[in-house]
Amino acid sequence: MNKYRHVPRLWFTALVITCFALAGLSQDTAQPKPTPQEKKEAPAAASQSSASPTAAAPEASPKDVQSLQAIVAAIYDVISGPPGARDWNRFNSLFAKDARLIAVRVPKEGKPTLVVMTPASYAERAAAYFSEHGFFEHELSRKTDSFGAMTHIYTTYESRETKDGKPIDRGINSMEFFYDGQRWWCVEIYWDAERPGNPIPEKYLDDNKK
């Protein structure tokens, strides 16, 4: 969601230590600065949350989850705003238990990788960035497919640092939803950004939001 523009095992630890001893090498642990495509995700915080990953989500506002249109609008709205805190209780209330947010990261050199987060870990990553930087993301277009209780959408996004500022990023959010007969739940958000060599196809840039 470029919302942006992020237990080690004992045998693995031992192997790393052994390799360092044999090679006599030191490892640079500095964290790279986020690119515009990573702002939605934001770099990982130094400390880890002690909240249980199985904790029940806060109760959602009925108006946020009464329809597909409502929950998509709420997802975009809750992460958008000027520098300052976001309503993370509202954010968490939109997601089903065990939901995931997955960001595609593309380094300048090398293969694309994935950053897989829970709603709680996404909030932990993004909170510090949003507290100091404005971030506004809105929907440009949407393609929807549904079967039974499940719905998938490709929702094309555009991001800005101010509400009416110059766009800094565009991409596609692939979102999965579940309708339980009473409310809508977001099950997954999986996103990739537009970049040289990866333009958004025209079919995902029309103004259809059905």
N, C-alpha and C positions, 0 to 999 in steps of 0.2 A: 503494500500500500503505500507508495514511496513516501509516507506520512509519518514520512517520510518520515527528502530531496533533500540494538540489534539487539562423571565421578570416575575422574580418571581411574583406571584399573592399576593394580599394583604392578602387574607384569609390564605394562606399557611404561610406567614411570621408571622401573628398573632398566628397561631397554634404553630409554632416552639417556639416563645417567651414564650407562655403560658406553654408549656411542660418544657422548661428550668427552668421557675420560680417554677413550682411544684416539679421538681426533684432536683433542685439545682445543675445541672450539667453544666460543661463547655464543649465546643466542640473544638477538635483539628483540626485546619484548615490547617495544614501543607500538602503540596502536595508531593506525593510519587515521587521518582526518576523514570525516564522511564526505563523499561526493554528493552533488545535487540529487543523484538517484537514490542515495542512502538516507536522506534526511527524514523520510517518512519512517524509516526503521530506526535510525540513530544508533550511535555506537553503544556498546554494552557498558553498563555502569560498573563501578569498581566493586560495590557490595552487592550481595544477593539478598533477595527478599526472603523472609522467613515464613511467608504466608503459605498455607497448605495448598498444593495444586488441586486437591479435591474439594476445597472449600466451595460452598454453594454460592452461585452468582447472586449479586444483589437483585432485588425485585425490580423489574423493568417498568417504566412508565407505559401504560397501555397504549398511548398514542404512538410510541416508538416501535411497537411490535404488532400492531393490529393488521398490517398489510405488508406485502413485499416492498411497495414504494416507500412506506414509512420506515422500515428498518434500514433500507439502503440509504435513505436521506439522513437517518440518525447516525449511521456509521461515518458518513462524510462530515456531518456537522460536529460530532463530538471531538474529532481530532483537529478541527479547524479553529483558528482564532489568533488574536495578537499574542505577543509574548506573555506567558503566565501559565498558571495551572490549568489542566484539563479536568473534566468531570470523569474520573476513572471509574467511579461506581456506575455511572450511566454506561460507559464504554463496556465494562465487564457484564452488565446486565443484558447485553445484546447477544452474547455468545452461549452456545450449548456447552455442557460439560465436555472436557477434553478437546475443545476447539483448538485450531491451529492457525497461525499467521505465518506465511512463508514468503520470504523475499528472495528474489534472484539478484545475486551480486556478480558483477562482471568486472574483473580487474583490467587494468590497461594491458597487461600481458597475462596469459594463462586462460584456463577454462572457467566458464561460469560455475558458481557454487550457490548453494542454498543456505539461508539462515532460517531455521525453524524455531518458532516462538509460540508460547501460550499467550492468551490475552494479558495475563499478569506480567509475563516477562517482556512483552512488547511495551506495556505501560512503564515498566521499570527502565527500559532502554530509552524510551522517547521522552519521559518526563523532564529530564534535565535539559534536553535540547529545546523543548517547547517552552520551558520556563524563561528562556533567554532569547528565543527567536519566534517571530510570527510564522505561521504556516496555515495556508488555506488551500483546501483541495475540494474540487467539485467535479461532478459527473458531466461528461460531454455526450455520451451515447451509451446505449445498452442493448445487448442481445440476450434473450431469455429463452430457456428451455425448461419444461417441467414434466414430471411424471410422478403420479401419486403424491406422496408427501414431500418429495424432494424437488428442489429448483436450483438450476445453475444459471448464473449470469456472467457475461463478459461485460464489465462496465469500464468504459474508457475514462480516464481521469486526467485532470490538469491541475498543477500545483503552482502556488504563488507564495511569496513571503509576506505580502500585504493583500488585503481583500481585492483591491483594484489594481494591483501591481502587474508587472510583466511576468508572464509564465516562466517558471524555472524548470519545469519537468512535465512530461506527459508519459502515459503508459496505460496498461490494462490491468485491472483487478479482476481475477477470476474468483468469484464468490459462490459458495455452496450454502444453501439454506434448507431448513427443515420446518415444516408446519405441522404442529401437533394437534390441530383442530381448534386450538384456542389462541395461540400466538405463534409468531415466527421466531426462529433461532438461526443465528449465523453459525455454521459448522466449520467453515474454512475461508480464509482469504489468501490468495496466492497471486503475487504480482511481479511484473517485469516492466522495465522502463524503456521508452523509446530512446534510441541512440544511433550513431552512425552505423549503417549496415543493418539496422533493425527498426525500420520505420513502421508506424502503425498502419495497417491496411485500411484502405478507404472504406471498406464495409463496416469498420469499427469506428468510423468518424462521422456517420450521419447523426441526425438529431432524434432518432427513434429511441424511446426509452420504454419500450414494451417488452 
